[in-house]
């Protein structure tokens, strides 16, 4: 029932924008439509079903959803800390060489020496 109300609200907002003859949809409306469409996709609806329900081309909805997801996946600041000292590793080179119980630094030096 909540989804139906949201669809009606979005449809009314789209109709208003179309009546005004705007060349682009407002960013806030696009964000609302995108969130609604992604929620419908998460429920298992097909893009074509969502497109027909809201009255926008499928390609437009997919493009908006992709842009929304990539914006959410932008890089975020992190704090870099020193890695705790690691134990030993077993080195198995592509040549078949196998060395057990060496540190990572020693393994790197060995690999550089045989490359």
C-alpha positions as CSV (number, residue, x, y, z in Angstrom):
1,X,0.0,0.0,0.0
2,X,2.9,2.4,0.8
3,X,4.4,1.6,-2.6
4,X,1.2,2.5,-4.3
5,X,1.0,5.9,-2.5
6,X,4.6,6.6,-3.4
7,X,4.0,5.7,-7.0
8,X,1.0,8.0,-7.1
9,X,3.0,10.8,-5.6
10,X,5.9,10.3,-8.0
11,X,3.5,10.1,-11.0
12,X,1.9,13.4,-10.0
13,X,5.3,15.1,-9.6
14,X,6.3,13.8,-13.1
15,X,3.1,15.1,-14.6
16,X,3.7,18.5,-13.1
17,X,7.2,18.7,-14.5
18,X,6.0,17.6,-17.9
19,X,3.2,20.2,-17.9
20,X,5.8,22.9,-17.1
21,X,7.8,21.7,-20.2
22,X,11.0,21.4,-18.2
23,X,13.9,20.0,-20.3
24,X,15.3,18.1,-17.3
25,X,13.8,16.5,-14.2
26,X,14.7,18.2,-10.9
27,X,17.5,16.4,-9.0
28,X,15.3,15.8,-6.0
29,X,12.6,14.2,-8.1
30,X,15.2,12.1,-9.9
31,X,16.6,10.9,-6.6
32,X,13.1,10.0,-5.3
33,X,12.3,8.1,-8.5
34,X,15.7,6.3,-8.4
35,X,15.2,5.2,-4.8
36,X,11.7,4.0,-5.6
37,X,12.9,2.1,-8.7
38,X,15.8,0.5,-6.8
39,X,13.5,-0.6,-4.0
40,X,11.2,-2.2,-6.6
41,X,14.2,-4.0,-8.3
42,X,15.3,-5.2,-4.9
43,X,11.8,-6.8,-4.5
44,X,12.4,-8.6,-7.8
45,X,10.5,-6.4,-10.3
46,X,11.7,-6.2,-13.8
47,X,13.0,-2.9,-15.2
48,X,10.3,-3.0,-17.8
49,X,7.6,-3.4,-15.2
50,X,9.0,-0.5,-13.2
51,X,9.3,1.6,-16.3
52,X,5.7,1.0,-17.3
53,X,4.4,1.8,-13.8
54,X,6.2,5.2,-13.5
55,X,6.0,6.1,-17.2
56,X,9.7,6.7,-17.9
57,X,11.9,4.8,-20.4
58,X,13.6,1.8,-19.0
59,X,17.0,3.1,-20.2
60,X,16.5,6.3,-18.2
61,X,15.7,4.4,-15.0
62,X,18.6,2.0,-15.4
63,X,21.0,4.9,-16.1
64,X,19.8,6.9,-13.1
65,X,20.1,3.8,-10.9
66,X,23.6,3.1,-12.1
67,X,24.6,6.7,-11.5
68,X,23.2,6.5,-8.0
69,X,25.0,3.3,-7.2
70,X,28.3,4.6,-8.5
71,X,27.9,7.8,-6.5
72,X,27.3,5.7,-3.4
73,X,30.5,3.7,-4.2
74,X,32.8,6.7,-4.4
75,X,36.0,6.5,-2.5
76,X,35.9,7.5,1.1
77,X,38.7,8.7,3.3
78,X,40.3,6.0,5.4
79,X,43.0,6.0,8.1
80,X,46.0,4.0,7.1
81,X,47.7,2.2,10.0
82,X,50.8,0.0,10.1
83,X,50.1,-3.6,9.5
84,X,50.9,-5.9,12.4
85,X,54.1,-7.9,11.8
86,X,53.2,-11.1,10.0
87,X,54.7,-14.5,10.6
88,X,56.3,-16.6,8.1
89,X,55.2,-17.6,4.7
90,X,55.9,-20.5,2.3
91,X,57.2,-19.3,-1.0
92,X,56.4,-21.4,-4.1
93,X,57.8,-19.8,-7.2
94,X,56.6,-20.5,-10.7
95,X,59.9,-22.3,-11.3
96,X,59.0,-24.9,-8.7
97,X,61.2,-23.4,-6.0
98,X,59.7,-23.9,-2.6
99,X,61.0,-22.2,0.5
100,X,59.2,-22.5,3.9
101,X,59.4,-20.3,7.0
102,X,60.6,-17.0,5.5
103,X,59.3,-13.5,6.2
104,X,57.5,-11.6,3.5
105,X,60.5,-9.3,3.0
106,X,62.8,-12.2,2.5
107,X,60.4,-13.9,0.1
108,X,60.2,-10.7,-2.0
109,X,63.9,-10.4,-2.1
110,X,64.2,-14.0,-3.2
111,X,61.6,-13.6,-6.0
112,X,63.4,-10.4,-7.2
113,X,66.6,-12.3,-7.3
114,X,65.3,-15.2,-9.4
115,X,63.2,-13.0,-11.8
